Amino acid sequence: MKVEPGTKEDLPAILELVQSARAELKQLSIPQWQDSYPGKEDFLKDIDEGSLYVLKKAGEVIGVAALVIGVEEAYEHPLKGGFTVSKPYATIHRITVKNQQRHNGSAVYFGEKLIEIAKEKDAKGICVDTHADNVRMQKYVRKLGFVKVAVVMVTDGGLRDGFEILF
C-alpha cells in the first residue's frame, strides 16, 4: 500500500468510492454526503491545490482524503467547546476508504500516513469533523488519537462533531 497525491486520472475511482460511501451512509440513516457534496468539482479543486491524497493497493485507489493546511472557518467559531490546536493546522475532509478494505488495517494505515504528511508540512495538529450519527468515523478518528473537542456548523448549516489531534 502507498499514499500519494491524487491526480485527475484517479477521479473515476474516487467518484466510485464516494458513491459507495454515500450509499452506505444512507443505509445507516446518516444524512452526511446525501447531496452533491462531495463531488467532482470538490476533488478537482483539491487536486489543483495539492491537497488530495489517495491510498493505493496493487495500483487500485482504495481510499481518498483531502488534507488541507490552513484555517477552517467553521473551526474558528465553534458552537460548543473549542479547538486548541495552534496554527498552522491541517484539516481532513472528504475521507473514505473502500468498504472491503476498512477492517484489514488499510484505513488506519491511511490515517497514520495523513498524520505523517501533516507533520512534514509543519502542521501543529489536525482537525476533522463528522456527523454526530457517524459512529464509525468517530471510532476511526479516536483510534488514530483524535479527541472530540467541539461542535461546529458546516457550510450547509449542519452540525458536526469536531475532533483534533495535536503534535
N, C-alpha and C positions, 0 to 999 in steps of 0.2 A: 504494500500500500504506500501511496505517497500523496502529499498535499502539494498542490501547485496553483499558480494563478489561473483563474478561469479565462477562457477565450470565447470568441464568437462561435468557434467550431463546437464548443461544449453546449451551446444553447439548446439544441433539441433534447439532449439527455437531461439537462437542468429542468427544462419545462415539463418533461415527463415525470421527473421526481416531484416537482411541485404539484402536478395534477394528482399524483398518487397520495401525497401528504394531505392535500385539500380534501380528497375523498375520505381518508382516514379520520381527519378532524370532524368532518360532517357526520360520519358514522358514530363518533363519540359524542355528538351533540355539542361540539366546541365551535363557537361562531368565528373563530380565528381563521383567516385566509379564505373566507367564503365568498368574497367578491373577486374582483380582478387583480387584487394585490396578493402576493407579488406576481408581477407579470414580466413579459419580455423586456419592456422598456426599463423596468427597475434593474434587471440584470445587465442590460446593455450599459446603463449608467454606471453600475458597479464595475464593469469591465473597463470602461473608459477612465474611471477614477483609480483603477488599480486596486480596488478593494474586494474583488470577488476571488474566492478560493474554492477549488474543487478537491474532493477526495476521490482518488482513483485506485481501483484494484484490478489488476490484469488489463489495464487500459480503459476500463469501463468507469464512467462517472457514477459513483455511488453516494456522493454527498456534495452539498453546496452550502456556502455561507458567505455573507459579506462581513468583512472585518474593517470597520471604518474608524480611522483615527480622527478625533475632533469632538467638538461639543455637540451633544444631542439635546436639543431644546427641551424636550419633554422631561429629561432627567435634571435639568437645571431648575425646574419648578414642579417638584412632585406634589401630589395632593396629600400624601401621608408619608411620614418618615423622611428619609433623605439619603442621598448618595454621599459617601465620604471620600471617594477616590479623588486624588489630585489630578490636575491637568498637566500634560495631555493624557487622555484616556482613550481606550478603544471601546467600540460598541459592536456587538454581534447582532446582525439582522439576517432574516431570510435563511435560517439554517434548517436543513433537513438531511437525513441520511436514509437511503433506501431501506424499506421496512425489513427485508430479508437479511440486512447487514447490521441491524442495530444491536443484536444481542451476542455478537461474536467479538466484541471489543473494538469494532470499527468506529462507532460513534465516539467512544471515549478517546481513541487514538486521534480522531479528527479534532475534538475539543482541546486536547493537550497540545496538538500542533498549532492550533489557532492561538493558544496562550503563548507558546514559544515565539510565534511571529509577532504578536503584540509586544512582547518584551524586547525583541530585536528592533522594533520600531520606537523604542524608548517610552512606551506607554507605562503609566503608573498603575494601571489596572484595567479591568474590562467590566463593562456593564452590559446587561441583557434584560429584556423584558419578555413576558409571556402572559397569556390569558390565565386568569385565576383557575379556570377549569382544566387547564392543560397540565395535569398532574405528571404526566410522563416527561414533559420538558422540564418541569420544576425538579423532578427527581434527577434528571440528567445533569442539570447545571449544578445541583448540590453535590452530586458525585464528583464533579470537577473542582469543587471547593468554593463555589459561589454561595453567597449568603443573601437572603431576602432582606432588603433594606427600605423599600419604598413601594408606593402605589403611584402610578403615573397615568396621565391621559395621553393617548397617542393621537396622531393626526386625524383619524376617522372618528374621534370622540370616545373611543372605547377605553376602558380601564385595563391596565396591565400591572402585574406584579413585577417589581424591579429588583434585580439581583446584581451583586458586584463581587469581584474578586480583586484583592489588592496585591501588588507586587512589592 
